Amino acid sequence: QVQLVQSGGGLVQPGGSLRLSCAASGITFNIYNMGWYRQAPGKQRELVAISRSVGSTDYAESVKGRFTISRDNAKSTVYLQMNSLKPEDTAVYYCNAGGTYSVFGRYWGQGTQVTVSS
C-alpha cells in the first residue's frame, strides 16, 4: 500500500519561511519523480516543483528563486523549502509521486494548508 504522509505547513507572515515534508512508503522511492502541487480556492491544482529520479529539478515560474525542492532517498522523503512567502502562495499543498512536469502521478499526499497572511 502506497502512502505519502505530509507534514509542515501552517500560518506565516509575508516574507516568512516554511518547510513541507512528504514521507513515502510502499514505493521504490529513488526511482520515482516527486512533485509538489498546490491548489488555491477556486483555482486548478498546479505544479509547484518537481524532483526527478535522475536528480534534476524544475519549478513553476511563480516560485523560482524562492522555493527549493529536495529529496532524501535514504529516508524516502521529499521536502519543499519555501522562503519569501507571499499571500498568493496561500493554498493547500500536495505531494505527488510518479508524475512529470506536465502530468501528475498516481499517488497523492493528504494535503496541507499553507496560509500567508499578516
C-alpha positions in Angstrom: 0.0 0.0 0.0 1.4 3.3 -1.1 1.3 6.2 1.4 2.5 9.7 1.1 2.4 11.4 4.5 2.9 15.2 4.6 3.9 17.4 7.5 4.7 21.1 7.9 2.6 24.0 6.7 0.6 26.4 8.7 0.2 30.2 9.1 3.1 32.5 8.3 3.5 36.2 7.7 4.5 37.6 4.3 8.3 37.3 3.8 8.4 34.3 6.1 9.5 30.7 5.5 8.0 27.2 5.9 9.2 23.7 5.1 7.0 20.9 4.0 7.9 17.3 4.2 6.4 14.2 2.5 7.4 10.8 3.6 6.7 7.9 1.2 6.2 4.3 1.8 5.2 1.4 -0.4 7.2 2.6 -3.4 10.8 2.3 -4.5 11.3 6.0 -3.8 14.6 6.6 -5.6 13.1 5.7 -9.0 10.1 8.0 -8.6 9.8 11.6 -9.7 8.4 13.5 -6.7 6.4 16.7 -7.1 4.7 19.4 -5.0 1.4 20.8 -6.2 -0.9 23.4 -4.8 -4.5 24.4 -5.1 -5.9 27.7 -4.1 -9.7 28.2 -3.6 -11.4 28.5 -6.9 -8.3 27.6 -8.9 -6.9 24.5 -10.5 -4.3 22.4 -8.9 -0.9 23.5 -10.3 2.6 22.1 -10.2 5.0 24.0 -7.8 8.2 22.0 -8.1 9.4 18.6 -9.3 12.4 16.5 -8.3 13.1 13.9 -10.9 14.6 10.5 -10.0 17.6 11.4 -12.2 18.4 14.3 -10.0 17.1 17.3 -11.9 14.5 19.8 -10.7 12.0 22.2 -12.2 9.9 25.0 -10.7 6.9 27.0 -11.6 7.9 30.5 -12.7 6.0 32.0 -9.8 8.2 30.3 -7.2 11.6 30.2 -8.9 14.3 31.7 -6.6 12.1 31.4 -3.5 11.2 27.7 -3.2 13.6 24.7 -3.2 12.6 21.1 -3.6 15.0 18.4 -2.3 14.8 14.8 -1.5 16.5 12.3 0.8 16.3 8.9 -0.9 17.6 7.1 2.2 14.6 8.5 4.1 12.2 8.2 1.2 11.2 11.9 1.9 10.8 14.9 -0.3 10.9 18.4 1.0 9.8 21.8 -0.1 11.6 24.8 1.5 9.5 27.9 0.9 11.1 31.3 1.5 10.0 34.9 0.9 6.4 33.7 1.1 3.7 35.9 -0.4 -0.1 36.0 0.2 -0.6 34.5 -3.3 1.3 31.4 -2.1 -1.7 30.6 0.1 -3.1 27.2 -0.9 -3.4 23.6 0.0 -0.1 21.9 -0.9 0.1 18.3 -2.0 3.0 16.0 -2.7 2.7 13.6 -5.6 4.7 10.6 -6.8 5.2 9.3 -10.3 4.5 12.4 -12.4 6.3 14.5 -14.9 6.4 18.3 -15.4 3.2 18.1 -17.4 1.3 15.3 -15.9 0.7 14.4 -12.2 1.4 11.0 -11.0 -0.8 8.4 -9.5 -0.1 8.9 -5.8 -1.0 11.9 -3.6 -0.3 13.0 -0.1 -3.2 14.2 2.1 -2.6 17.9 1.6 -1.5 20.6 4.0 -2.7 24.1 4.3 -0.3 27.0 3.9 -1.6 30.4 4.7 0.5 33.6 4.2 -1.1 36.5 5.9 -0.3 39.3 8.2 
